[in-house]
Amino acid sequence: FQQYIDSGKMKAVGITSGQRVAGINVPTLKEQGIDVEIGNWRGVYGAPGITPAQRDALTEMIVKATKSKAWAEALKKNNWTPALLTGKAFDEFVDRDFSALRATMVRAGMV
């Protein structure tokens, strides 16, 4: 979306995540008094029955990829905030995020 903002075809009015996005001078919704925080993240889960060795190999590949120059360039190009969670920490993050999103949807009368 950055090219549309830069060209004036789109105006960014707020960032939904909890922190500002690098390279974009747009306040978060919370900074504007709107109590909403919705992040954008990606995750990888293994299929049921994945062995610990397979899980560990997949995790190792993902960790290695996130340390690559190509990944760093993609983060910068897309104004993504780097973050990496694995195992239990990722599971706990997903649980918290889904709970928070559901609470927001309930407050908004969507659920």
Helices and strands as residue ranges (DSSP letters): H 2-7, G 30-32, H 52-66, H 69-78, H 87-107
